[in-house]
Amino acid sequence: MSEPGLDRRQLLRLFGAIGAAGVAGPALAACGSADGSAADTTPVRIGMIVPQAGGNKPIGDDLIAGFQLYLNLHGSRLGGHPIQLIMAEEGDSAETGRAAVDKLIKEHAVQVMSGVAGSTVMTAIRDQVEAAQVPLLGSNASPNTLGSVKYIWRTSYVNDEAGRALGGYLATRRNQSVYVVSDDSEPAREQVSGFLRTFNGLPGHPDVVGDPVQIPLVSSPNLPLGSYLNAIHASGARTVFAAFSADTAIPFFKAWRAAGMSTPIYAPGFVTEGPTALRDLGDSVSGLYTAMNYAPDLDNGANRTFASAFQQLYNMLPSTYAMASYDAAAVLDKALALAGSDLSPQSINTALSELGEIDSPRGSWQFNQTRTPLQRWYLRQVRREGVVLTNTLLSDLAMLG
């Protein structure tokens, strides 16, 4: 790794002690604005599209928490301007997503938007955002199929990148044959596709044992898993790549542990990410290897500021969702400073295209030509630190984007 976590265990012990509490901490005192332009009183209207009900609510909570933390640390100003933050309920369907965008643009005339937890919503609002020419900084949802866009920027990732990072890594581990298994969700299909793309793309890679197996846990949540686990055991594979959503991961990994399976598993990090994931999965994922673009014990200056402030304010470990939303605010801070006195959506969008590197808790990154991050991915392992399970940083995996 370029920046090994020198103080990782001390950080995790600290976070572990407060992570068990799971209660909100005291609010942070606000700092000065990023550029010291306290005289500018022109507000910028920012719309936040986030789910506050349903299965994606924990991600929505993290998106709000990360963005609000950045505002707290910068005097509620971005680029020297005071901020008016306007919330809109994302929901979980194309219709609710489009209604949220309509509310923000037509009723509140926002100049820029952020958020969006679900890929279904992001896909549905793509043409609407492009037609309105109001920039959106998506801080989570990033389907592979979004295509060429001008006004949608993403501070998170592309859905298949965790799979791509693990595919390249496991392809270098000779004699480590791999069994590929997933649920029947679209994000899992994207992750499997990404894994096979890089795994098969490296000459001399180990074998993939049989065809990838898709377990229909999304369409059949109570499906018995015994036959699937028996097939993995009988395959003789030395390693398993597993792509599951938060809901389907619980029955799969609990059945895996109950069956006494011991084959090492590698998975996209989304399965153990967020404020409730490790709590809900428990010891069933102890030892699981994951790929993610962030780990809370990364040792760099930006993460020390972010992670310590996040735990002080929220009494929990920060997730990649909170980090990406924090970075969305940081990106807007730079873009609004560049835009100067012209705060039109088009001017803000032009400023976004002129940004260089972002000093981020994940490590420095920048937007690529598809308006997604060129960033480093990390290998983590679920380990117990004190009284809680944590996603513990192990090493670099790949630079993707």
C-alpha positions as a printed NumPy array, in Angstrom:
array([[  0.   ,   0.   ,   0.   ],
       [  1.1  ,   3.523,  -0.708],
       [ -0.089,   4.716,   2.717],
       [ -0.228,   1.853,   5.221],
       [ -2.516,   2.402,   8.178],
       [  0.143,   3.254,  10.718],
       [ -2.382,   4.078,  13.429],
       [ -5.027,   1.644,  12.205],
       [ -5.445,  -0.446,  15.338],
       [ -5.574,   2.599,  17.593],
       [ -8.23 ,   4.112,  15.321],
       [-10.276,   0.924,  15.26 ],
       [-10.096,   0.463,  19.014],
       [-11.392,   4.015,  19.405],
       [-14.122,   3.518,  16.815],
       [-14.982,   0.084,  18.181],
       [-15.626,   1.466,  21.634],
       [-18.045,   4.086,  20.352],
       [-19.436,   1.914,  17.539],
       [-21.018,  -0.428,  20.064],
       [-22.989,   2.47 ,  21.513],
       [-24.684,   3.391,  18.223],
       [-26.083,   6.671,  19.497],
       [-25.73 ,  10.178,  18.167],
       [-22.966,  12.322,  19.622],
       [-22.741,  16.061,  20.142],
       [-22.82 ,  18.413,  17.16 ],
       [-19.484,  19.8  ,  16.008],
       [-18.654,  23.444,  16.225],
       [-18.6  ,  25.048,  12.789],
       [-15.323,  26.161,  11.266],
       [-14.694,  28.972,   8.828],
       [-15.52 ,  28.721,   5.125],
       [-13.099,  27.068,   2.72 ],
       [-11.907,  30.286,   1.112],
       [-12.573,  32.73 ,   3.935],
       [-15.124,  34.683,   1.861],
       [-17.393,  35.509,   4.787],
       [-18.786,  38.652,   3.075],
       [-20.593,  36.762,   0.307],
       [-24.24 ,  36.365,   1.322],
       [-25.611,  34.94 ,  -1.948],
       [-27.11 ,  31.554,  -1.03 ],
       [-26.738,  28.47 ,  -3.213],
       [-29.764,  26.171,  -3.333],
       [-28.677,  22.522,  -3.241],
       [-31.176,  19.701,  -3.586],
       [-30.562,  16.42 ,  -1.749],
       [-32.273,  13.357,  -3.263],
       [-32.211,  10.64 ,  -0.608],
       [-34.444,   7.773,   0.587],
       [-35.79 ,   8.247,   4.096],
       [-37.915,   5.097,   4.131],
       [-37.584,   1.565,   2.788],
       [-34.591,  -0.682,   2.304],
       [-32.193,   2.074,   1.199],
       [-32.903,   4.328,   4.187],
       [-29.585,   3.456,   5.944],
       [-27.705,   4.564,   2.819],
       [-29.826,   7.716,   2.655],
       [-29.01 ,   8.469,   6.289],
       [-25.299,   8.114,   5.539],
       [-25.535,  10.377,   2.477],
       [-27.118,  13.096,   4.609],
       [-24.611,  12.556,   7.416],
       [-21.556,  12.871,   5.172],
       [-22.754,  15.989,   3.375],
       [-23.859,  17.653,   6.62 ],
       [-20.534,  16.881,   8.266],
       [-18.662,  18.75 ,   5.537],
       [-20.995,  21.714,   5.976],
       [-20.458,  21.642,   9.742],
       [-16.701,  21.729,   9.273],
       [-16.893,  24.65 ,   6.833],
       [-19.261,  27.064,   8.504],
       [-22.252,  25.928,   6.412],
       [-20.597,  27.57 ,   3.396],
       [-19.339,  26.138,   0.125],
       [-17.079,  28.21 ,  -2.098],
       [-17.692,  31.117,   0.28 ],
       [-21.47 ,  31.002,  -0.208],
       [-24.111,  30.191,   2.423],
       [-26.015,  27.019,   1.577],
       [-29.729,  26.298,   1.464],
       [-30.095,  22.51 ,   1.586],
       [-33.463,  21.223,   0.329],
       [-34.424,  17.564,   0.858],
       [-36.479,  15.443,  -1.537],
       [-37.648,  11.881,  -0.896],
       [-36.018,   9.524,  -3.405],
       [-38.255,   6.534,  -2.784],
       [-37.358,   3.304,  -4.538],
       [-38.964,   3.567,  -7.967],
       [-38.583,   5.443, -11.228],
       [-41.727,   7.444, -10.451],
       [-40.631,   8.605,  -6.996],
       [-37.18 ,   9.523,  -8.294],
       [-38.591,  11.643, -11.112],
       [-40.991,  13.334,  -8.683],
       [-38.056,  14.256,  -6.417],
       [-36.172,  15.866,  -9.308],
       [-39.304,  17.749, -10.413],
       [-39.819,  19.079,  -6.901],
       [-36.259,  20.329,  -6.598],
       [-35.985,  21.907, -10.042],
       [-39.5  ,  23.225, -10.642],
       [-40.611,  24.155,  -7.114],
       [-37.307,  25.153,  -5.531],
       [-35.181,  26.166,  -8.547],
       [-32.106,  24.435,  -7.142],
       [-28.799,  25.201,  -8.853],
       [-27.243,  21.79 ,  -8.191],
       [-28.294,  18.431,  -6.738],
       [-26.636,  15.586,  -4.852],
       [-27.487,  12.171,  -3.41 ],
       [-29.349,   9.252,  -5.078],
       [-28.959,   5.878,  -3.361],
       [-30.599,   3.478,  -5.821],
       [-29.566,   2.489,  -9.349],
       [-33.205,   2.247, -10.463],
       [-33.752,   5.9  ,  -9.605],
       [-30.462,   7.057, -11.138],
       [-31.301,   5.342, -14.427],
       [-34.821,   6.783, -14.406],
       [-33.788,  10.413, -13.836],
       [-30.88 ,  10.441, -16.294],
       [-32.695,  12.071, -19.221],
       [-34.655,  14.369, -16.905],
       [-31.468,  15.79 , -15.355],
       [-29.747,  16.131, -18.73 ],
       [-32.743,  17.955, -20.217],
       [-32.999,  20.336, -17.246],
       [-29.24 ,  21.066, -17.412],
       [-28.975,  21.142, -13.629],
       [-25.864,  19.281, -12.439],
       [-26.252,  16.247, -10.196],
       [-23.416,  14.965,  -8.02 ],
       [-24.479,  11.368,  -7.464],
       [-22.939,  10.078,  -4.263],
       [-23.935,   6.422,  -4.474],
       [-25.971,   4.887,  -7.308],
       [-23.816,   4.293, -10.361],
       [-25.212,   1.723, -12.804],
       [-22.946,   0.596, -15.63 ],
       [-25.651,   1.504, -18.131],
       [-25.85 ,   5.232, -17.372],
       [-23.95 ,   6.027, -20.572],
       [-22.58 ,   9.344, -21.798],
       [-23.804,  12.253, -19.682],
       [-22.95 ,  15.93 , -19.381],
       [-24.701,  16.998, -16.166],
       [-24.399,  13.865, -14.001],
       [-21.183,  13.486, -12.026],
       [-20.536,  10.67 ,  -9.57 ],
       [-18.326,  10.795,  -6.488],
       [-18.848,   7.096,  -5.73 ],
       [-17.893,   4.379,  -8.262],
       [-19.276,   2.351, -11.166],
       [-21.192,  -0.725, -10.011],
       [-18.862,  -3.302, -11.564],
       [-15.613,  -1.866, -10.193],
       [-15.499,  -3.862,  -6.954],
       [-15.829,  -7.029,  -9.035],
       [-13.155,  -5.809, -11.443],
       [-10.763,  -5.084,  -8.568],
       [-11.202,  -8.577,  -7.121],
       [-11.052, -10.257, -10.535],
       [ -7.644,  -8.802, -11.264],
       [ -6.402,  -9.676,  -7.781],
       [ -7.592, -13.294,  -7.723],
       [ -6.334, -13.879, -11.278],
       [ -2.781, -13.471,  -9.96 ],
       [ -3.2  , -16.098,  -7.225],
       [ -2.007, -19.25 ,  -8.949],
       [ -3.714, -22.572,  -8.167],
       [ -6.587, -20.696,  -6.501],
       [ -9.54 , -21.966,  -8.563],
       [-12.646, -19.79 ,  -8.123],
       [-16.347, -20.584,  -7.762],
       [-18.558, -17.628,  -8.776],
       [-21.95 , -17.263,  -7.07 ],
       [-24.417, -14.383,  -6.802],
       [-28.039, -13.47 ,  -6.245],
       [-30.369, -12.495,  -9.105],
       [-30.205,  -8.687,  -8.73 ],
       [-28.958,  -6.362, -11.457],
       [-26.058,  -4.965,  -9.329],
       [-24.889,  -8.536,  -8.653],
       [-24.927,  -9.284, -12.377],
       [-22.827,  -6.171, -12.99 ],
       [-20.347,  -7.204, -10.308],
       [-20.029, -10.743, -11.683],
       [-19.518,  -9.34 , -15.168],
       [-16.793,  -7.02 , -13.882],
       [-15.092,  -9.861, -12.02 ],
       [-15.019, -12.164, -15.053],
       [-13.82 ,  -9.347, -17.302],
       [-10.587,  -8.779, -15.374],
       [-10.141, -12.363, -14.14 ],
       [-10.363, -13.86 , -17.635],
       [ -8.391, -10.984, -19.107],
       [ -5.156, -11.969, -17.368],
       [ -3.15 , -14.708, -19.145],
       [ -2.447, -17.753, -16.998],
       [ -5.27 , -17.082, -14.558],
       [ -6.628, -19.946, -12.416],
       [ -9.759, -21.824, -13.416],
       [-13.322, -20.664, -12.852],
       [-15.028, -23.825, -11.623],
       [-18.043, -24.344, -13.856],
       [-20.415, -21.591, -14.958],
       [-21.287, -18.732, -12.579],
       [-24.212, -19.781, -10.374],
       [-27.083, -17.383,  -9.744],
       [-29.208, -18.078,  -6.664],
       [-32.674, -16.48 ,  -7.092],
       [-32.895, -15.072,  -3.58 ],
       [-34.365, -11.772,  -4.75 ],
       [-37.307, -13.46 ,  -6.469],
       [-37.513, -16.329,  -3.926],
       [-36.348, -14.983,  -0.536],
       [-37.11 , -18.223,   1.374],
       [-35.315, -20.503,  -1.068],
       [-33.458, -23.408,   0.702],
       [-29.707, -23.049,   0.15 ],
       [-28.447, -26.527,   1.036],
       [-28.067, -27.755,  -2.544],
       [-26.16 , -24.608,  -3.546],
       [-23.746, -24.93 ,  -0.629],
       [-23.234, -28.627,  -1.356],
       [-22.367, -27.777,  -4.961],
       [-19.754, -25.229,  -3.846],
       [-18.209, -27.782,  -1.471],
       [-18.215, -30.551,  -4.086],
       [-16.614, -28.298,  -6.709],
       [-13.255, -28.38 ,  -4.939],
       [-12.779, -24.655,  -5.619],
       [-10.102, -23.054,  -3.482],
       [-11.789, -19.626,  -3.448],
       [-15.325, -18.208,  -3.811],
       [-16.35 , -14.898,  -5.374],
       [-19.79 , -13.989,  -3.988],
       [-21.921, -11.01 ,  -5.05 ],
       [-25.032, -10.435,  -2.917],
       [-27.194,  -7.495,  -1.919],
       [-27.656,  -6.5  ,   1.699],
       [-30.932,  -8.433,   1.992],
       [-29.844, -11.641,   0.293],
       [-26.431, -11.698,   1.994],
       [-27.974, -12.417,   5.389],
       [-29.532, -15.813,   4.522],
       [-26.578, -16.81 ,   2.328],
       [-23.783, -16.083,   4.8  ],
       [-25.691, -17.398,   7.798],
       [-26.38 , -20.648,   5.938],
       [-22.702, -20.758,   4.928],
       [-21.539, -20.476,   8.523],
       [-24.144, -22.948,   9.804],
       [-22.918, -25.488,   7.239],
       [-19.348, -25.134,   8.515],
       [-17.993, -24.002,   5.132],
       [-14.377, -22.824,   5.293],
       [-13.457, -21.853,   1.705],
       [-12.191, -18.228,   1.659],
       [-14.798, -15.849,   0.233],
       [-14.133, -12.575,  -1.597],
       [-17.031, -10.17 ,  -2.159],
       [-17.759,  -6.61 ,  -3.319],
       [-17.565,  -4.456,  -0.22 ],
       [-21.15 ,  -3.209,  -0.438],
       [-22.281,  -6.36 ,   1.382],
       [-20.611,  -5.279,   4.65 ],
       [-20.908,  -1.511,   4.175],
       [-23.111,   0.936,   6.026],
       [-24.28 ,   1.534,   9.58 ],
       [-26.3  ,  -1.698,   9.934],
       [-24.687,  -4.243,   7.591],
       [-22.087,  -5.791,   9.912],
       [-24.488,  -5.709,  12.84 ],
       [-27.119,  -7.616,  10.842],
       [-24.656, -10.134,   9.371],
       [-22.77 , -10.711,  12.62 ],
       [-20.13 , -13.416,  12.868],
       [-21.42 , -15.087,   9.695],
       [-19.057, -12.792,   7.736],
       [-16.09 , -12.903,  10.111],
       [-12.997, -13.371,   7.942],
       [-14.745, -12.281,   4.719],
       [-12.487, -10.441,   2.233],
       [-14.029,  -7.449,   0.466],
       [-13.079,  -4.844,  -2.135],
       [-14.069,  -1.222,  -1.531],
       [-12.898,   2.265,  -2.481],
       [-12.711,   3.25 ,   1.196],
       [-11.815,   1.859,   4.599],
       [-12.306,   3.802,   7.845],
       [ -8.722,   3.03 ,   8.962],
       [ -6.977,   4.538,   5.928],
       [ -4.107,   6.626,   7.251],
       [ -4.032,   9.96 ,   5.45 ],
       [ -4.664,  13.5  ,   6.599],
       [ -8.057,  13.886,   4.95 ],
       [ -9.338,  10.651,   6.478],
       [ -8.023,  11.463,   9.937],
       [-10.061,  14.683,   9.807],
       [-13.134,  13.011,   8.335],
       [-13.195,   9.805,  10.391],
       [-12.527,  11.463,  13.74 ],
       [-15.119,  14.198,  13.106],
       [-17.645,  11.615,  11.914],
       [-17.263,   9.524,  15.064],
       [-17.496,  12.604,  17.259],
       [-20.731,  13.685,  15.618],
       [-22.43 ,  10.334,  14.966],
       [-20.716,   7.786,  17.255],
       [-20.201,   5.24 ,  14.479],
       [-17.714,   4.222,  11.807],
       [-17.985,   6.163,   8.548],
       [-18.97 ,   4.211,   5.438],
       [-18.137,   4.685,   1.766],
       [-21.62 ,   6.199,   1.369],
       [-20.946,   8.908,   3.947],
       [-17.467,   9.458,   2.512],
       [-18.745,   9.892,  -1.06 ],
       [-21.368,  12.411,   0.1  ],
       [-18.721,  14.27 ,   2.13 ],
       [-16.659,  14.368,  -1.069],
       [-19.665,  15.629,  -3.044],
       [-19.752,  18.624,  -0.716],
       [-15.972,  19.036,  -1.071],
       [-16.301,  18.97 ,  -4.866],
       [-19.023,  21.616,  -4.722],
       [-16.857,  23.712,  -2.399],
       [-14.157,  23.863,  -5.076],
       [-16.583,  24.25 ,  -7.983],
       [-18.547,  27.115,  -6.427],
       [-15.312,  28.944,  -5.652],
       [-14.327,  28.562,  -9.321],
       [-17.752,  29.682, -10.542],
       [-17.387,  32.984,  -8.707],
       [-20.366,  35.312,  -9.002],
       [-22.117,  33.303, -11.748],
       [-24.098,  30.696,  -9.81 ],
       [-26.235,  29.418, -12.665],
       [-26.471,  25.623, -13.02 ],
       [-24.562,  25.796, -16.322],
       [-21.747,  27.803, -14.759],
       [-21.497,  25.34 , -11.855],
       [-21.397,  22.442, -14.32 ],
       [-18.577,  24.105, -16.26 ],
       [-16.657,  24.617, -13.017],
       [-17.064,  20.915, -12.191],
       [-15.318,  20.068, -15.467],
       [-12.332,  22.199, -14.466],
       [-11.537,  20.574, -11.122],
       [ -8.254,  18.767, -10.604],
       [ -7.441,  16.278,  -7.868],
       [ -9.719,  15.999,  -4.86 ],
       [ -7.978,  15.513,  -1.496],
       [-10.264,  12.837,  -0.107],
       [-10.512,  10.426,   2.844],
       [-10.245,   7.586,   0.291],
       [ -6.986,   9.053,  -1.087],
       [ -6.644,  11.599,  -3.879],
       [ -8.846,  11.101,  -6.926],
       [-10.142,  13.011,  -9.925],
       [-13.01 ,  12.812, -12.372],
       [-12.338,  10.849, -15.542],
       [-13.925,  11.446, -18.964],
       [-17.091,   9.587, -17.944],
       [-17.524,  11.883, -14.911],
       [-16.76 ,   9.104, -12.414],
       [-13.746,   8.868, -10.099],
       [-10.343,   7.617, -11.163],
       [ -9.567,   6.124,  -7.765],
       [ -7.833,   3.385,  -5.801],
       [ -9.615,   0.254,  -4.579],
       [ -8.608,  -1.589,  -1.399],
       [ -8.687,  -5.122,  -0.05 ],
       [-10.308,  -5.368,   3.393],
       [-11.185,  -8.176,   5.777],
       [-13.986,  -8.374,   8.328],
       [-12.322,  -8.683,  11.723],
       [-13.373,  -8.208,  15.308],
       [-11.811,  -5.17 ,  16.963],
       [-12.872,  -4.858,  20.579],
       [-16.601,  -5.473,  20.76 ],
       [-17.473,  -4.811,  17.107],
       [-16.78 ,  -6.234,  13.666],
       [-14.946,  -3.862,  11.325],
       [-13.864,  -3.691,   7.688],
       [-10.113,  -3.747,   8.328],
       [ -7.734,  -2.472,   5.656],
       [ -5.239,  -5.007,   4.237],
       [ -3.706,  -3.654,   1.014],
       [ -4.186,  -1.84 ,  -2.279],
       [ -5.976,  -3.716,  -5.053],
       [ -6.168,  -1.568,  -8.181],
       [ -6.532,   1.901,  -9.636],
       [ -9.782,   1.965, -11.598],
       [-11.817,   4.525, -13.462]])
